[in-house]
Amino acid sequence: MKICVVGLGNIGFNLFTYLGERFPGKVMGVDVNESRIEELRSKGYRVTADYRELTGIDVWLMAPSTGSQGQNLFAALEKMIINPGSLISIESTLPPETMIRVREFLEKKGFELGNDLFLIHVPHRVMFGVDKTVCDTPRVMGAYTTACLEKGREFYTPLVPLLVEVTDIRVAELSKVVENVKRYVDVAFAQEIYGHCIDQGMDFDELRRAVNSKSNVELLSTDWGIGGECLPKDMGFIRTVCHSTMLEGTEQADRDYRARLVQQVGSAKEVLVKGLTFKTGVKDLNNSRGVDLVRALEVAGNTVWVQDPLFTSIELREAGFKAEDEVNEMSKKQDQVAAKIVMDRHKALDLK
Ligand SMILES: NC(=O)c1ccc[n+]([C@@H]2O[C@H](COP(=O)([O-])OP(=O)(O)OC[C@H]3O[C@@H](n4cnc5c(N)ncnc54)[C@H](O)[C@@H]3O)[C@@H](O)[C@H]2O)c1
């Protein structure tokens, strides 16, 4: 069996190495980002940027970044040399109604699903920093034919803890988006309640402790806004098919919350922001609302110092932030600053 992972980013590369251990010598990877390919090649991985090198593939596992309309996925499908009898599993998160477009695309190429080609959608649900591997969580699988489901079951059952098969492929598609939108709504609700607590002079953390003492209730913490790539993107996906004033209001609640944080600090102050990254233990500033917060505070006329245990001061400075070199310099700064904003997801932070 020859396997190819398409898209070697956060998800795809983890999947690539996970499968590489289970199917030694059988797994290849492709990505359009040539510098990424060069970097991986220099480390000895069997990867390419040229789809023409990928012949005789039996299983395609697709995890490219989706693109707002699924365009990266179709760009990849266009270039893949698809063998009759192969299995194509789409693992990226999809805007609703993408799988029907994939089906039509493949049928136009002359394939008959369930007969000479097997297509499934098995969206990723990994939580980096929490899950040990990309295959630690139960997975949902949808397909258009029973034969496609059977082929998918054969491949995934040994790899994941639980395979939840659904009869309607749109359910598989929507399940991933709903999972993320649910979290978005939960955080936005917490932000609203936080705002109310501030207005009333109440302690939000104490309220959380009180509410969360019941086992079936969880009032989340608020951080500095709903960021990362997935939650805002998936909220955007669902809003294209589901016209909901509640969801519209939820997005507004997040914007209001972030504006409130900046207002709370005010202007012309020395501010210390501790913690910029947002995934536990993951050194990544892309789409971090912590970064947005620092920039918004600067625009409001503040001087903002930052610290993040996953980055050195040099790295932070290279990324365009003000950072202290010495720990004692930092503690001096902590005594002087007018506002401290602490993101407490990283246990390494000194919260005192
Ligand atoms: N990162 C997460 O925590 C997470 C969790 C669950 C689901 N997902 C979903 O998984 C998918 C991938 O996410 P990610 O975080 O790995 O993204 P990423 O941006 O880290 O990586 C995506 C990779 O796909 C490559 N790519 C784009 N178009 C391509 C093409 N035509 N052919 C080959 N490669 C191509 C990019 O160059 C990039 O290296 C997305 O749909 C995302 O929504 C991500």
The ligand as an ORCA input file, in Angstrom:
! r2SCAN-3c Opt
* xyz 0 1
  N      -4.383     23.063     13.310
  C      -5.401     22.557     13.987
  O      -5.427     22.579     15.216
  C      -6.550     21.898     13.253
  C      -7.431     21.096     13.984
  C      -8.457     20.451     13.323
  C      -8.619     20.662     11.945
  N      -7.759     21.459     11.243
  C      -7.968     21.625      9.788
  O      -6.954     20.875      9.100
  C      -6.601     21.546      7.875
  C      -5.107     21.824      7.880
  O      -4.809     22.664      8.983
  P      -3.314     22.997      9.395
  O      -3.395     23.623     10.736
  O      -2.441     21.808      9.184
  O      -2.950     24.117      8.297
  P      -1.488     24.685      7.945
  O      -1.719     26.036      7.386
  O      -0.562     24.486      9.085
  O      -0.992     23.712      6.779
  C      -1.645     23.571      5.572
  C      -0.627     23.143      4.539
  O      -1.343     22.866      3.322
  C      -0.494     23.269      2.257
  N      -1.270     23.396      1.027
  C      -2.134     24.368      0.646
  N      -2.620     24.097     -0.579
  C      -2.059     22.922     -0.983
  C      -2.146     22.131     -2.164
  N      -2.933     22.486     -3.188
  N      -1.412     20.994     -2.232
  C      -0.595     20.630     -1.209
  N      -0.470     21.340     -0.072
  C      -1.192     22.479      0.035
  C       0.117     24.590      2.760
  O       1.267     24.936      2.006
  C       0.410     24.238      4.214
  O       1.720     23.721      4.391
  C      -7.472     22.803      7.824
  O      -8.628     22.518      7.076
  C      -7.824     23.050      9.281
  O      -9.028     23.769      9.409
  C      -6.723     22.076     11.876
*
